[in-house]
Amino acid sequence: MAKRLDLPADQVEALRAAALLHDIGKLAVPEHIISKPGRLTPEEFEKMKIHPVVGAEILERVHFPYPVVPMSGRITSAGTDRLSRRSEG
């Protein structure tokens, strides 16, 4: 997609890294919540919402030659929006 948009090479690489790492913050969410089938309770959803913050904190410690953290946040936000619809049901 990035190549079709004719993005510069550094942005293509940033997008690739962000796509691979965008859910790294889920390491801080209990496994039973991540793998739960069906709707999340409001409490579970609150715990799930911490993963973008934790992910950003992890990725900020890595010195990438391109802006991975902002791209990762955009990818994660899209997923969190879908998750929100799942919890509201």
C-alpha positions in Angstrom: 0.0 0.0 0.0 2.8 2.4 0.9 4.5 1.8 -2.4 1.3 2.4 -4.3 1.0 5.7 -2.5 4.5 6.4 -3.7 5.7 7.1 -0.2 9.4 7.8 0.4 11.5 4.7 1.3 11.9 5.8 4.9 8.1 6.0 5.4 7.7 2.6 3.7 10.1 1.1 6.2 8.5 2.9 9.1 5.1 1.6 8.1 6.5 -2.0 7.7 8.0 -1.9 11.2 4.9 -0.3 12.7 2.7 -3.0 11.2 4.8 -5.7 12.7 5.1 -4.1 16.1 1.8 -2.2 16.6 0.4 -4.7 19.1 3.5 -5.2 21.2 1.8 -3.4 24.1 -0.6 -6.4 24.4 2.2 -8.0 26.5 0.8 -6.0 29.3 -2.8 -7.3 28.9 -3.8 -10.6 30.6 -3.9 -13.4 28.1 -7.4 -14.4 29.1 -8.7 -11.0 27.9 -6.8 -11.1 24.6 -8.0 -14.6 23.7 -11.5 -14.2 25.0 -14.2 -15.1 22.4 -17.2 -12.8 22.3 -17.7 -9.5 24.0 -15.4 -7.9 26.5 -16.8 -6.6 29.8 -16.3 -2.8 30.4 -13.6 -3.7 32.9 -11.8 -6.0 30.4 -12.1 -3.3 27.7 -10.4 -0.8 30.0 -7.5 -3.2 30.6 -7.2 -3.7 26.8 -7.1 0.0 26.1 -3.7 0.3 27.9 -1.9 -1.6 25.2 -1.3 1.3 22.8 0.3 3.3 25.7 2.5 0.5 26.8 3.4 -0.2 23.1 4.4 3.4 22.6 6.5 3.3 25.7 8.3 0.2 24.5 8.9 1.4 21.0 10.1 4.9 22.2 13.1 3.1 23.8 14.2 1.8 20.4 16.1 4.1 18.2 14.6 3.5 14.7 16.0 5.5 11.8 12.4 6.4 10.9 9.2 7.4 12.8 7.7 4.1 13.9 5.9 5.2 17.0 3.5 7.6 15.3 2.6 5.0 12.6 2.2 2.3 15.2 -0.2 4.5 17.1 -2.4 5.0 14.0 -2.5 1.3 13.3 -3.4 0.5 16.9 -6.1 3.2 17.0 -7.8 1.7 14.1 -7.8 -1.7 15.9 -9.0 -0.2 19.1 -11.9 1.4 17.3 -12.9 -2.1 16.1 -12.4 -3.5 19.5 -14.7 -0.8 21.0 -17.5 -1.9 18.7 -16.9 -5.5 19.8 -17.2 -4.6 23.5 -20.3 -2.5 22.8 -21.8 -5.3 20.7 
